[in-house]
Amino acid sequence: MADTDIKITEILYDAPNSLPNDNDYEWVEISNTGPDDVSLNGWTLDDSISGGTTGIVPDLTLHADDVAILYNADISEADFLAAYGPVPPGTVLVPVTHWQPLNNGSGGDTVNLTSDDDVTISSIAYPDDAAPGESLRYDVNGNYIGAGTPNPGVVCFTRGTRIRTERGETPIEDLAVGDLVMTRDHGLQAIRWIGQREVGPAEMAANPDFCPVLIRKSAMGPGVPARDTRVSQAHRILLEDTLATLLFGQPKMLAAAKGLCNDRSIRVDSSATRVTYFHILFDRHEVITADGLASESFHPVAAGLDSLERAARRELLGLFPELASGDMPAAYPLLSLAEVALLAG
C-alpha cells in the first residue's frame, strides 16, 4: 500500500431505514491528513465483495487538512444533505460515478481507494458492526474507533447564550478557559478550550445549513428553554422521553436540533444573515445548561474534527492528542435524524 496522507476515516454502508434505497445513500469519508494538496484525478473506489464496475472519483484536488465525502452520483447533492444534514467548512461532497454498493458481507468487508496508476492508497477492512444509519469511524492510522451516528456539521452555541456557571448565568462570549461550568453529571467542571467562528451573509446564503435553529421559550416544556435561544443545526439537546425508553431502551438521549424542528416553536431561522458560533470543550463530553436547556458541550469525536477550521483543529489536537484516535465517549446515546423523526411520530 502506498504511503500517502489520504486516509479513509469513515464508512456508511447501511443507510437509515427511512431512506428509499440503502445503496443510493452509502458514502465513504476520506481525509487529507498531510500538509500538501493532493490531486485525486483518475482515482477509484471499490468494494471487495461487490465486483463489477469500479467507482470513479471526479477530477478533484483535496487541500491540506480537508475532508471529502464520496457518495453515489445517482442521488443529488440536495438529497444527500436532506438525509445527513450540513457539512462543515473544509468538507467537500464528491459524487462518484459507477458507484459500487458497499455490500457488507457476513462478518465484514473491505473498501479500497486506488490511485490513477493502480496503487492502493487506503484500504479498510470493516466489520459488520453498524445499525441502519450508523457509520464506522477510523483514526488516521486506520484503527477502528467504533460505530455511531454520522453528523457532520458545526456543533455549537450562538453569541448571547447564557451558560450556568459557578458565578451564575453567564453569556457564552464572556467565558474563558479555566472558568467553572455546572454540568449535569459531574458538578462544576473547568473549560479546557473555547472556539468560535463567525458565519457571514455570503457564506450563509451559499449554504443555508449554517443558519441557526431557533428554539422558542418553553418549546421543550414550561420554562425550557428559559428564553428564546439559538444553536447550530447539528447541536444536540438532551431528551428525556418515555417513548425513547420503549423504542431504544434508553431514557435519556441526545438529539440534533435540526431533527427537533416543527416549524412552530422550533425552526431553522432562515432570516439570520450573520451568526457567531461558540464551542466549549471539557475533559469529557458533558451536558450543560444553556438558557435553561440541557445541551451538549462540544464533542469533537462525534462532530468530527473536520467540523473545525484548520487552525482550531491543530490547536485542539495539541491540547488533546488522544482525540485523533477518537478517545472521548459521548455523555449519552446519540439519536440519528431518522430516530428523532420516529420519536416525533
C-alpha positions as CSV (number, residue, x, y, z in Angstrom):
1,M,0.0,0.0,0.0
2,A,1.2,3.5,-0.9
3,D,2.4,5.7,2.0
4,T,0.2,8.8,1.5
5,D,-1.6,11.3,3.6
6,I,-5.0,10.4,2.2
7,K,-6.9,8.1,4.6
8,I,-10.3,6.6,4.7
9,T,-11.8,7.8,8.0
10,E,-15.5,7.0,7.9
11,I,-17.8,4.5,6.1
12,L,-21.6,4.3,6.0
13,Y,-22.7,1.1,4.3
14,D,-26.3,0.8,5.6
15,A,-28.4,3.9,5.2
16,P,-31.2,4.8,7.6
17,N,-34.4,2.7,7.1
18,S,-36.3,5.9,6.4
19,L,-34.4,6.3,3.1
20,P,-35.7,4.6,-0.1
21,N,-32.6,2.6,-1.1
22,D,-29.6,1.7,1.0
23,N,-27.1,1.6,-1.9
24,D,-28.1,5.0,-3.1
25,Y,-27.2,6.7,0.3
26,E,-24.0,5.0,1.2
27,W,-20.8,7.0,1.5
28,V,-17.1,6.9,2.3
29,E,-15.2,9.8,4.0
30,I,-11.6,10.4,3.1
31,S,-9.2,12.9,4.8
32,N,-6.1,14.7,3.7
33,T,-4.0,14.4,6.9
34,G,-0.9,15.9,5.4
35,P,0.5,19.5,4.7
36,D,0.2,19.3,0.9
37,D,-2.7,19.4,-1.6
38,V,-3.3,16.1,-3.4
39,S,-4.9,15.5,-6.8
40,L,-7.5,12.7,-6.9
41,N,-7.8,12.8,-10.7
42,G,-8.4,9.2,-12.0
43,W,-8.7,7.6,-8.6
44,T,-11.2,4.8,-8.0
45,L,-13.3,3.5,-5.1
46,D,-14.3,-0.2,-4.9
47,D,-15.7,-2.8,-2.6
48,S,-14.0,-6.2,-2.5
49,I,-17.2,-8.2,-2.4
50,S,-19.4,-6.2,-4.9
51,G,-17.3,-6.9,-8.0
52,G,-18.4,-5.5,-11.4
53,T,-17.7,-1.9,-12.2
54,T,-15.4,0.4,-10.1
55,G,-16.5,3.8,-8.8
56,I,-14.8,6.7,-10.5
57,V,-13.7,9.8,-8.4
58,P,-14.0,13.0,-10.5
59,D,-11.1,15.4,-11.1
60,L,-10.6,16.9,-7.6
61,T,-7.8,18.4,-5.6
62,L,-8.1,17.8,-1.9
63,H,-6.4,20.5,0.1
64,A,-4.3,20.0,3.2
65,D,-6.5,19.2,6.2
66,D,-9.6,18.9,4.1
67,V,-12.1,16.1,4.0
68,A,-14.1,14.6,1.1
69,I,-17.4,12.7,1.3
70,L,-17.5,10.2,-1.6
71,Y,-21.1,9.4,-2.4
72,N,-23.3,7.8,-5.1
73,A,-23.6,10.2,-8.1
74,D,-27.1,8.7,-8.7
75,I,-28.5,10.9,-6.0
76,S,-28.4,14.7,-5.9
77,E,-26.3,16.7,-3.5
78,A,-29.6,18.2,-2.2
79,D,-30.9,14.7,-1.4
80,F,-27.7,13.8,0.3
81,L,-27.8,16.9,2.5
82,A,-31.5,16.3,3.3
83,A,-30.6,12.8,4.5
84,Y,-27.5,13.6,6.5
85,G,-27.5,17.3,7.3
86,P,-24.9,20.1,6.6
87,V,-21.2,19.6,6.0
88,P,-18.7,22.0,7.7
89,P,-16.1,24.2,6.1
90,G,-13.2,22.2,4.8
91,T,-15.5,19.3,3.7
92,V,-16.5,18.7,0.1
93,L,-19.2,16.4,-1.3
94,V,-17.8,14.4,-4.2
95,P,-20.3,12.4,-6.4
96,V,-18.7,9.1,-7.6
97,T,-20.0,7.6,-10.9
98,H,-20.4,3.9,-11.3
99,W,-20.9,3.6,-7.5
100,Q,-20.2,0.1,-6.3
101,P,-22.6,-0.8,-3.5
102,L,-20.9,-1.5,-0.2
103,N,-22.3,-4.9,0.1
104,N,-21.2,-5.6,3.6
105,G,-20.8,-9.4,3.7
106,S,-21.4,-11.6,6.7
107,G,-18.8,-10.6,9.2
108,G,-17.4,-7.7,7.3
109,D,-15.9,-6.4,4.0
110,T,-13.2,-4.2,2.5
111,V,-13.3,-0.9,0.7
112,N,-10.3,0.3,-1.3
113,L,-9.2,3.7,-2.6
114,T,-6.9,3.4,-5.6
115,S,-4.8,6.0,-7.4
116,D,-4.7,6.5,-11.2
117,D,-1.6,4.4,-11.5
118,D,-3.4,1.4,-9.8
119,V,-1.7,1.9,-6.4
120,T,-3.8,1.2,-3.3
121,I,-3.9,4.5,-1.3
122,S,-6.1,3.4,1.6
123,S,-7.8,0.1,2.3
124,I,-10.2,-0.5,5.2
125,A,-11.4,-4.0,6.2
126,Y,-14.6,-3.0,8.0
127,P,-16.7,-5.1,10.5
128,D,-20.4,-5.7,10.4
129,D,-21.0,-3.5,13.4
130,A,-23.3,-0.7,12.3
131,A,-27.0,-0.5,12.7
132,P,-29.0,1.2,9.9
133,G,-28.0,4.8,9.7
134,E,-24.8,4.4,11.7
135,S,-21.3,5.0,10.3
136,L,-18.0,3.3,11.1
137,R,-15.2,5.7,12.2
138,Y,-11.4,5.2,11.9
139,D,-8.5,7.3,13.1
140,V,-5.8,8.5,10.6
141,N,-3.8,5.3,11.2
142,G,-6.7,3.1,10.1
143,N,-7.6,2.0,13.7
144,Y,-11.3,1.3,14.2
145,I,-12.9,3.7,16.6
146,G,-16.5,2.3,16.5
147,A,-20.0,2.7,15.1
148,G,-22.1,5.7,15.8
149,T,-24.3,8.5,14.4
150,P,-22.9,10.3,11.4
151,N,-23.3,14.0,11.9
152,P,-21.0,16.3,10.0
153,G,-21.6,20.0,10.8
154,V,-20.9,22.9,13.1
155,V,-21.9,21.9,16.7
156,C,-22.1,24.9,18.9
157,F,-24.0,27.7,20.7
158,T,-24.6,31.2,19.5
159,R,-23.5,34.6,20.9
160,G,-25.7,35.7,23.9
161,T,-26.4,32.1,25.1
162,R,-26.3,32.1,28.9
163,I,-24.4,29.2,30.4
164,R,-24.9,28.1,34.1
165,T,-21.5,28.6,35.8
166,E,-20.2,28.9,39.4
167,R,-21.0,32.6,39.2
168,G,-24.5,32.2,37.8
169,E,-25.9,32.6,34.3
170,T,-23.0,33.9,32.1
171,P,-23.1,35.0,28.4
172,I,-21.1,32.4,26.5
173,E,-18.9,35.1,24.9
174,D,-17.7,36.2,28.4
175,L,-16.4,32.7,29.3
176,A,-12.7,31.9,29.4
177,V,-10.6,28.8,29.6
178,G,-10.5,27.7,33.3
179,D,-14.0,29.0,34.2
180,L,-16.1,26.5,36.1
181,V,-19.3,25.4,34.4
182,M,-22.1,23.4,36.1
183,T,-22.5,20.0,34.4
184,R,-25.4,17.7,34.7
185,D,-23.4,14.6,35.8
186,H,-20.1,15.8,37.1
187,G,-20.7,19.0,39.0
188,L,-18.5,22.0,38.3
189,Q,-16.0,21.4,35.5
190,A,-13.3,23.7,34.1
191,I,-13.4,24.8,30.5
192,R,-10.4,23.4,28.7
193,W,-10.9,25.0,25.3
194,I,-13.2,27.6,23.7
195,G,-13.5,28.1,20.0
196,Q,-15.6,30.5,17.9
197,R,-16.5,31.1,14.3
198,E,-18.5,33.8,12.5
199,V,-20.6,32.8,9.6
200,G,-21.3,35.9,7.4
201,P,-24.1,36.7,4.9
202,A,-22.3,35.4,1.8
203,E,-21.5,32.0,3.4
204,M,-24.9,31.7,4.9
205,A,-26.6,32.5,1.6
206,A,-24.5,29.9,-0.2
207,N,-25.1,27.2,2.5
208,P,-28.4,27.6,4.4
209,D,-27.4,24.7,6.6
210,F,-25.3,27.2,8.5
211,C,-28.5,29.0,9.6
212,P,-29.2,28.5,13.3
213,V,-32.1,26.7,14.8
214,L,-34.4,29.0,16.9
215,I,-35.9,27.3,19.9
216,R,-38.6,29.4,21.4
217,K,-39.1,29.9,25.1
218,S,-40.8,26.9,26.7
219,A,-40.7,24.9,23.4
220,M,-39.4,21.9,25.3
221,G,-41.6,22.3,28.4
222,P,-42.6,25.0,30.8
223,G,-39.6,27.3,31.2
224,V,-37.4,25.2,28.9
225,P,-35.7,27.0,27.5
226,A,-36.0,30.0,29.8
227,R,-35.8,32.4,26.8
228,D,-35.6,32.1,23.0
229,T,-32.3,30.5,22.2
230,R,-30.4,29.6,19.0
231,V,-28.0,26.8,18.3
232,S,-26.4,25.3,15.3
233,Q,-28.4,22.7,13.4
234,A,-26.1,19.8,14.5
235,H,-26.1,20.8,18.1
236,R,-27.6,18.2,20.4
237,I,-30.2,18.6,23.0
238,L,-30.8,16.1,25.9
239,L,-34.2,14.4,25.6
240,E,-35.8,12.5,28.5
241,D,-38.6,10.6,26.9
242,T,-40.7,7.6,27.9
243,L,-41.1,6.7,24.3
244,A,-37.3,6.7,23.9
245,T,-37.1,4.0,26.6
246,L,-39.7,1.9,24.8
247,L,-38.1,2.3,21.3
248,F,-34.4,2.3,22.1
249,G,-34.1,1.1,25.7
250,Q,-32.6,4.5,26.8
251,P,-34.5,7.0,28.9
252,K,-32.1,9.9,28.0
253,M,-30.6,10.5,24.6
254,L,-29.1,13.4,22.7
255,A,-30.8,14.7,19.5
256,A,-29.6,17.2,16.9
257,A,-31.6,20.5,17.0
258,K,-32.4,20.1,13.3
259,G,-34.3,16.9,13.9
260,L,-36.5,18.7,16.5
261,C,-37.8,21.3,14.2
262,N,-41.6,21.5,14.0
263,D,-41.9,24.8,12.0
264,R,-43.6,26.4,15.0
265,S,-41.8,26.6,18.4
266,I,-38.5,25.1,16.9
267,R,-37.5,26.1,13.4
268,V,-34.5,26.9,11.3
269,D,-34.0,30.7,11.4
270,S,-33.6,31.4,7.7
271,S,-33.9,35.1,8.3
272,A,-30.4,35.1,10.0
273,T,-27.7,36.7,7.9
274,R,-24.8,36.6,10.4
275,V,-24.1,34.4,13.4
276,T,-21.2,33.7,15.7
277,Y,-20.9,30.1,16.9
278,F,-19.1,29.1,20.1
279,H,-17.6,25.7,21.1
280,I,-17.0,24.8,24.7
281,L,-14.8,21.7,25.5
282,F,-14.3,20.0,28.8
283,D,-12.1,16.9,29.8
284,R,-15.1,14.8,28.8
285,H,-18.3,15.2,26.8
286,E,-20.8,16.9,29.2
287,V,-24.4,18.1,29.3
288,I,-24.6,21.7,30.5
289,T,-27.4,24.2,31.0
290,A,-27.7,26.8,28.3
291,D,-30.6,29.3,28.5
292,G,-32.2,26.8,30.8
293,L,-31.9,23.9,28.3
294,A,-29.9,20.8,28.8
295,S,-27.5,20.8,25.9
296,E,-24.2,19.1,25.0
297,S,-20.8,20.6,25.2
298,F,-18.6,20.3,22.1
299,H,-17.8,16.7,21.2
300,P,-15.1,16.6,18.6
301,V,-15.3,12.9,18.1
302,A,-19.0,12.7,17.3
303,A,-18.9,16.0,15.4
304,G,-15.7,15.1,13.6
305,L,-12.6,17.2,13.9
306,D,-13.3,18.3,10.3
307,S,-16.1,20.4,11.7
308,L,-13.5,22.9,12.8
309,E,-11.4,25.3,10.9
310,R,-7.8,24.2,10.4
311,A,-6.2,26.5,13.0
312,A,-8.7,25.4,15.6
313,R,-8.3,21.8,14.7
314,R,-4.5,22.0,15.2
315,E,-4.9,23.8,18.5
316,L,-7.3,21.3,19.8
317,L,-5.2,18.3,18.8
318,G,-2.2,20.0,20.6
319,L,-4.3,20.1,23.8
320,F,-5.9,16.7,23.3
321,P,-3.8,14.4,21.1
322,E,-6.0,11.4,22.1
323,L,-8.8,12.9,20.0
324,A,-7.0,11.8,16.9
325,S,-7.9,8.2,17.9
326,G,-11.5,9.0,18.9
327,D,-10.9,8.7,22.6
328,M,-13.9,10.7,24.1
329,P,-17.1,8.7,24.7
330,A,-20.5,10.5,24.3
331,A,-22.2,11.6,27.5
332,Y,-25.4,9.9,26.4
333,P,-26.5,7.8,23.4
334,L,-26.8,9.8,20.2
335,L,-30.0,9.7,18.1
336,S,-29.9,9.8,14.3
337,L,-32.3,12.2,12.5
338,A,-34.3,9.2,11.5
339,E,-34.7,8.1,15.1
340,V,-35.7,11.6,16.2
341,A,-38.4,11.5,13.5
342,L,-39.6,8.2,14.9
343,L,-39.9,9.7,18.3
344,A,-41.8,12.7,16.9
345,G,-44.2,10.2,15.4
